[in-house]
Amino acid sequence: MSAGRFEHLDKSVAAGQYAQARCSLEIDKNRLYAGTDKVLYYLDTGMLSRFAGDYETSNTELSEAEKLIEYYYAKSVSQAVGSFMLNDTVIDYAGEDYEDIYTNIFMALNYVRLNKTEDAFVEIRRFDNKIKLLSSKYEQAIYEAKRQTEDSQAAYTQPDLHFHNSALARYISLLLYRSRGQFDNAEIDKKYMESAFKTQPSLYPFAFPSAVEEEFCIPEGMARLNVLSFTGLAPGKEEEVIRIPDAIGGLWFKIAFPVMYKQPSKTAYVEIEAEAEDGTKSRKTLELIESIENIAEDTFRQKQALLYTKAFLRAVSKTASSSAVSAALEAQDDEGLNALGGLLRFTSSLFIEVSERADTRTSRFFPAEVRAGGLNLKSGLYRVRVSCYDKSGKLLHRDIKEDVPVQSGKLNIVESICTR
């Protein structure tokens, strides 16, 4: 997908005009998304709908994306011939692993906002089940890729997957249990969160949030206001090309595969302020609880092993046959055959150059980081401000929520989005 085509949407999202962005996307969907981009369309619309506060529609769209991801992943086996002949851009986009698993997290949060606690728990369990399958997901696919080309020389070491537990998923579950008064279950989620930080330091290179312990220390008669702040944008993808000379015929192997890169974010810290009807104010700085961008990169490395293997085998198959034929023709004692061999070499080089392309498709509106925190307040209505600042203290974005009800014994949650 060309970034330029989405410029008007990106500007609306950066300005916090999510409903406008969602409307523009719907109007331009045939121009923005190809027939093989249905998953991208539903992921993007689903995220914009939830940003705009339309949680029912968001769940419908994210659920459709999830179904298509499962369907297209299974279908990719039958589409393998086309992707080996040309490239992966000709097949239906089946989503990245982080896109697939985080659809459940965002659907869970949508259900929280819709006061459907049981449905939220279902989504968190589905998220957990997907994580358990990640480590073995591509082993068979890599084997099949090599088997199809009968090339055992294309061995590529599959990297270890670090991600096996999400602090964010456990935190949402903890909040749900705490709001029900089920503190034993909430304690279990806290232990899982601690384990996520201890056993996955490369994915959680920041301090364990003190806000977690505060969930168990709410003064009697007080209510708890929880805030989740989603900042930045998840990684993008770009093409990386490697060319390896072919000693047989002088052609080259062109290998094109996608690499993931983090998108820079200006947000350095986020502060919340709750103002009561009598003018009393309470403030707090939110703490990092999840780096979606770190998890996106980690899970992508598994898939990248498959993509690299396929690209290598595809390049070999494209190059080897044309090299052998052109070399044989040029070796003949015939001027016409020599010329034909040279022409074949040129056209083969041109075909390889043009057809070998990496699939750099990815969704556009998943956040990069999640911050969390809360305030212990008296029950009542509050004006809640969520302010994002850069490292110099300059205000980047401010969400103001009017008349937020905060009630004792209930889950009172506010979300804020800043893509800058």
Salt bridges, closest charged atoms under 4 A:
GLU7 OE2 - LYS11 NZ 3.60
ASP10 OD2 - ARG364 NH2 2.66
GLU26 OE1 - ARG22 NH1 3.03
GLU26 OE2 - LYS29 NZ 2.99
ASP28 OD2 - HIS8 NE2 3.02
ASP28 OD2 - ARG31 NH2 3.29
ASP37 OD1 - ARG361 NH1 2.99
GLU56 OE2 - LYS116 NZ 3.52
GLU61 OE2 - ARG22 NH2 2.56
GLU66 OE1 - ARG126 NH2 3.01
GLU66 OE2 - LYS130 NZ 2.67
ASP88 OD1 - LYS310 NZ 3.05
ASP92 OD2 - LYS75 NZ 3.33
GLU96 OE2 - LYS237 NZ 2.46
GLU96 OE2 - LYS303 NZ 3.39
ASP97 OD1 - LYS137 NZ 2.71
ASP100 OD1 - LYS130 NZ 2.71
GLU118 OE2 - ARG180 NH2 2.16
GLU123 OE2 - ARG126 NH1 3.58
ASP128 OD2 - ARG170 NH1 3.77
GLU144 OE1 - ARG147 NH2 2.63
GLU187 OE1 - LYS190 NZ 3.79
ASP189 OD1 - ARG170 NH1 3.77
GLU213 OE1 - LYS190 NZ 2.83
GLU214 OE1 - ARG224 NH2 3.11
GLU214 OE2 - LYS284 NZ 2.60
GLU215 OE1 - ARG178 NH2 2.81
GLU215 OE2 - ARG224 NE 3.09
GLU273 OE2 - ARG283 NE 2.78
GLU273 OE1 - ARG385 NH1 2.17
GLU275 OE1 - ARG385 NH2 3.13
GLU297 OE1 - LYS262 NZ 3.97
ASP298 OD1 - HIS162 ND1 3.03
ASP298 OD1 - ARG301 NH2 3.03
GLU330 OE1 - ARG345 NH2 2.41
GLU353 OE2 - ARG243 NH2 2.57
GLU353 OE2 - LYS254 NZ 3.47
GLU356 OE1 - ARG314 NE 2.90
GLU356 OE1 - LYS318 NZ 3.21
ASP359 OD1 - ARG361 NE 2.84
GLU369 OE1 - ARG371 NH2 3.43
ASP399 OD1 - HIS397 NE2 3.10
GLU402 OE2 - ARG383 NE 2.97
GLU415 OE1 - ARG50 NH1 2.93
GLU415 OE2 - ARG113 NH1 3.64
